Structure formats: structure tokens, C-alpha cells
């Protein structure tokens, strides 16, 4: 095996694959990266059992300036060492050559490294998933769905199913839901097109977070295919595999209130700034609670720490309909929810002091909902 390639181009692909590689892998070979050099290019593969990433460097891509002198394959470990070496090489190009003892010689200008390799045949095989009938999603849409829902997945393994995002498709409607039982995030998107298949799966939140790092918004669509307990996302020449969580995701529709007693319309960034400032003090206390008090005349955000002090801020709003209300909540939940909306106006729909409240865009587009459970205070 021997090839020469442009260092920066190779390093970009290498970093993509490294998203799937853990230094603490329970299977030792998975701390390494698999290289398969074929006549048409180089396949790079990394995995941590939960996710696997494979990408391809095309010999015909002039930007990578790839020359292949001999085909072959090897696993180099640890992957982060190989990546660090490539990143520090002095020249614009470098060469990797494998000898008969499975040692990889890495040379660039006057620098030369030697790394012991492992036979590629010992590396676990990736699932065989056919993309002929793949489900197509706009890249920007998928990236937004991930950004808006993973904030609500649970970090506790006591209920593993809640550590993922429930993604379902039925009747030309795509639905993504995440909840940790304290808050909920939901996107519902009508999708036009010839979609005959239906699915209802739960994808680990950690997998989606890593996938989002690979999604290039300059690419129009992502291919998605599901087989058994695996899902495959394909973006150009990169393939992202993730295991699916087993079990039935809880029914969440009943958690979303159908009515409200108080509706407040206000600017996302204005409310976010006030909550961020109030949380500076609430984070110093044991309970981390911020209070919202609203009437038709005034909306106030307050936070306090008995040991430190007190903060209050009057927040401007555009409209108020309904009953006055006082409600307390975890400010971190509201900050993350507001960040998911970005800019514009949001409508807060509240029922009572102790019932969950809803945030949604203040426009005709009602496909995005954030729900937060309040905190009971004395």
C-alpha cells in the first residue's frame, strides 16, 4: 500500500471520521482508523460501536491531488496520534507506505514517522444498508431539526429511550420529538413528494449531535435509510451509521396543552437576554429557579440567591391576552428553548402556575413547539 496526497485535504476527511472514534473504546481496534486504498481512491472508516463514519477520497478529485502507487489496507491506532502527525507534517503533501510487517511509514519533506498497524480484516464490518430507495431530506431542514430537538433529550440512562429523538413519518408528515420528562421539543413538517414508506424510530441524541457536525448546508439533500436497528445517513461521499434505540417512545401528544389562559407575544432575543441575566444569580443558589410575573401592564423576570442577592428586570412585550400569572422555571431550559428559535417573535402560552407552558413562533408556522414544566415554589 502506498499513496501520496495533499495534507490539508486528507486531514479534513480524517477529522470527519474521527467524530466516531473514542479513545476509551471497549474494543481496542476501534481506537484506530481503517484505511482502504483502492484504485479509485481511499476509504477512511471510524467507529465506536454506537456510530460509524466512512468517507471517501476520490482520486479523480483534483483538489486532493491523490496519487496511488499500490493498493492495500491497514488499521492505524490510535487514530488521534495519526491525525496529530498528519496535522504537524511540514510539507503540503505526505506519503504513506505500508511494509511487509504492517508498519506504516509516513513521510513529508524531511520528516518520517513509523506507526505499527493492524490487519484491516480484523476491523468490524459495517452494516449492509441499501440506498436505492432512500428517504430524502433537505440538509438545512435536518440540521434545524437536530438543533431544535436534541436540547430536550435526557442525559440519564435510567430511561434509555428518552436519550434519543423520536423520528417518525406517516401520511406525508415528518415528526421529531424529544423529551426528558421536564421539557419537550417537537417539530412537525409536511413533506410533499413520492414517499410511500412509513417509519417510527428513536435515534440517540449523541448520534444526531455528531451527525450535525458533518452536515454541509451547501449540499441540498441527505439520504436516509433504515435497516433493523441501524440508520444510515449519506451526504455526498460520507456515510454516517448509527444504532437505533430499542423500545417504544412514550406518547407525547397528550402532554401539549390544547388551550391557554394567558398568551404573551415578545421578542425572542429580548426575553433571552433577561433570562440570561437573571440566571447569573439563580445559578448561585441551590435550586436554580427564575420567576416570571406577567400582567397586561408589566412583565417582570426575577432571580435570586439567598447567599448572594436579587435581580429583577422589566421586559418589553408586544401583546398580552388573558389572566395575570406568576410562574417559576429552570432558566437553562428556557434559554435553550429560546436559542432554538433564533430570532423573531415567540408566543408564550400559559395555563397556570403549575402547568407546563408552551412556546411557539408568532407566525402562521406552528410546526415548532417547545414545552417546559414549571417548578413549584413555596
N, C-alpha and C positions, 0 to 999 in steps of 0.2 A: 504494500500500500504506500503510495506516495502522491502528494499533491502540493501545489503552491497556490496561495490565494491572497487577496487583498485583506489586510489585517482588520481594518475597521468594519468592512462588510461582514466578515466571518464573525467578528465579535458581537455585532448586532443580533445575528441569528443565535449565537451561543447564549446571549443573555435572555432571549425569549425562552429557550429550552430550560435554562436554569430556574425559571419560576416553578418548575415541577420537581426540583431536586432538593432534598433535605440532607443536611449534614448529620442528622440523627436517624437516618433510615434504619428500620429494623432488619431489612435485607441489605447486607453490606454492598452488594454490587450496585444498588440503587443510589449510592452516594456518587456514582460515576456518570459519565455521559457516553452514550453509544454513538460511534461514528461508523457509517457505512458509505464507502466510497465506490460509486458505480461509474459507468462510462459517461452517463449524462449529468452527474453531479454528486453532491454529498448529502446524505440524510443524517440529521442530528436528532437524538432522542434522549429525553429525560423523564423520570417517573418517581413518584413517592408512594405508589400503590393506590392512593386516592385519585390523583390526577396524573396524566401522562401528556407530554407535548412532543410532537415530532414536526420538524421543519425541514425544508429542502433548499439547498443552494444550487441553483441551476448553472451548469457550465456555460450555457448559451447567454446568460445574463452578463453583458459586458461590464456592468458596474462592479461585479465581484472579481473580475479578472482571474478566473479559476483555470488552472492547468492541472490535468490529471495524467500522471505518468503510469500509475499502477493502481488497480482496484484492490479492495480489501476491506476489512472491518476490525474494530477494536473497541473496548470499553476503557476509558481513561478515568482514573479516580485518584483523589477526589476531584469532582468537577470544578469546584471553586478554585483549586490550585491551577488547573489547566486554564481557566478563564483569567486568573490573575497573571499567569505567564504571558498569555497572548496579549493582554492589555498593556503589559510593560515592555514588549519587544520593541527594539529600536527602529526597525525599518517599516516601510509602508506595506511590505509583503512578508510572508513567512512560509516555511516549508515543513510539512510533517511527513516523516518516513518511518515505516514500521519494519523492524528487522525480524529475523527468524526466531528470536527469543521473546517476541511480543513486547519489545521496548520501542516506544515512540520517540524518535529524535526530532526535536523542534528547533529549527534554526532560522535566524533572521539577522542579516548582516554579520556582525562578529559574535553574536550571542548564540549559545547552543544549550539546550536542555534535553534531558533524557528522563522519560516517565515510564514506569512499569505499567503494562496493560493487561487486561483480562480478555479471554476469548469472547467475542460478541455472541456466540451461540449460547452462552450461559445467561444472557440477559433475558428477562421475562418478555414473552411475546405480547404485543398489543392486541386488543380485541379486533376481530374482523368485522367491520361495520361498512355496509354498502351505502354509498351516497347517491345512487341512481335516482332514488325517489325522496331525496332530502327535502326538508321543510325550509323554506327561505324566509329570513327575517332581515329587514333593513338594519344595517350595522348601527346607525345612530339610535334607532329605536331600542335595540338590545342593550346598548351601552347605558341608555337612560333608565331602562327597566332595572338593570342591575344597581345603578347608583341610587335609585329611589326605593328599592326594596331591601337590599342586604342590611341596611341600617337597623331593621327590625327583627333580624334573625336572633335566636337565642345563642348565648355563649355557654350554656350549661348542658352537659351531656346527660343530665337526668331524664330529659325528654329529647332524645336524639332527632326525632322528626322535626322539631322546631328549630334545629340548627340549619335548616335549609329553606329554600324558596320554593313554594308550590307553583309550578308552571303547568297550565292546562290549556287545551284548545278544543273547542266544541262549538258547533253552529256558527262558524266563521268569526269566532271571538277568542282572542288570546287573553288569558287572565294570569297575573302574577301576584302572589300573596305571601307575605312573611309576617310572623308574629312571635313574640317571646312571652306572650300572655299578659304583658304590661302595656304593649302598644302594637299597632298593626299598620302595615303599609300595603296598599293594593293598587295595581294598575289593571284596567280593563280596556283592551284595544280591539276594535273591529278590524278585521283583516279581509280585504277583498282579494279574490283570486280563486284559483282552482285548488282548493285544499280539501281533499277527501278524507284524510286521516284525522283521528282524534287522539289525544293523549292526556294523561294526568300524572305528572311525575314530581318528585321533590329533589332538587339539586342542592348539594351542600353550599352554604353561603361562602365558605372559604374558597371553593372551586370557582364560583362566579366572580369573586374579588380578583383572583388571579387571571381569569379569562378576560376581564375588563381591561387589564393592562396590555393585552395582546390586540385588542380591537382597534383597528386603524379606521378612523372616520372617513378616510379617503377611499376606502373600499365600500362599495354600495351595499352588498348583502353578505350575510353569513349563512352557511348551510348547516342544518341541524338534523341529526339522525339518531334514533333511539333503538337499541337492541338490548333486550333483557334488562340487566341492571347497570347499563352503561349508556352514556350520551356522548356524541361526538359533535364538536363544532369545527367547521372548516372555514378558514379565512385565507384566501389565496393559496399559498404553498405551506401553510401551517395547520396542523391538526391538533386539536385540544380534546382529550378524552377525560371524562370524569365518571366516577361511580355515582349511582343514584342511591338515595336513602330509602330504606325499606320501611313499609308501614303505610297506614292511611293518615293523610293530613287531616287535622280536625276541621269540621265545618265552621267557616268564619263569617258567612253572610249574616247570620243572626246577631253577630256582635256589633254590627254597624247600625246605629240608630236611624230609624226612618223619619224621625221628626226632630225638631229642636224648639226650645223655648226662648233662646237668645241667639241672634245672628249678628256677628261683628265683622265688618269688612275693613281691612287695613293693609298697609304696605308690608311686604314680607321682610325687607331689609330693616325697616323701622322697628318692627316687633323683635326681630332677631337681635338687633343692637341692644335693645332694652333688656332682653332676657340674658344676653351675654354679660352685661354689666351687673345685673342682679345676681348672677351665678358666681361672680367673683367673691361675694360674701357667703352665699349659701354653701359653696364648696368647703368653706372653713368650718362649717357646723357638722354635726353628726348625721343629720337627716337629708341634707341637700334638697331643700324644698323652696320653691318660689311661688308667690301668690299673685293671682290676677284678680283685680276688683274692677268691675265694669258697670257703669250706668249709662243712660242716654247722654249724660253731660261729661263723663270723665272715665278714662281707662287708666288704671294705675298698676304698675308692676312693682312688687316689693320683695326683698330678700334680706335675710338676717343670719347672723351667727351670734348666739348669746355671749360668746367669749370675745368677739371682735367688734361687732357693731351692726348697723342697719343701713339699708339703701332703699330708696323709693324713687320711681320715675313716672312722670305723666307721659303717656304715649298717645300720639295723634292717631285718629281713626277716621275712615271715610263715612261709615254709616253704622248705626246701631238700631236693631229691631228686637223688641221683646222685653224680657224681665231683667232687672239688675241681678248680678251674680258675683259671688266670690268663689274662686276655685284655686286649689293648690296642686302643684305637679312637680315632677322631676325636670329641672330646666334642661338637662342634657338631652332628654327625649324631644323636647320642643325645638331645641337648637338644631338637632339632626333633621327633624322633620322639615323645618323651615329652609335649611340648606338644600334639601332635596327639591324644594320648589324653585329655588334660584331667585329670580326677580319677578316683579309684578305684584298683584294683589292676591290676598288669600282671604277666604271666608272661614271664620271660626263658628262652628255650630255647637251650641252647648245646651244640655238638658237640665242639669242640676249640679250642685256642688260635688256630689259623689258619683256621678255617672260619667262614663267616657265621653270625651268631646272629639269632634271631627274637624279636620282642616281640609279644604279643597280649593282648587283655583277659582277665582272670582270671574269666571267667564262661562261661555257655553260648553266648554270642555270639562266634563265631570268624570273623566276616566281615571283620575288620580285622587286617592283618598289616604289621609293619614289619620289614625285614631290613637288617642292617648288616654290612659286610665289615670284619673286624679289620685292624689294622696289624701287620706283622711288626716286631719289635724284637729287638735283639741281646741 
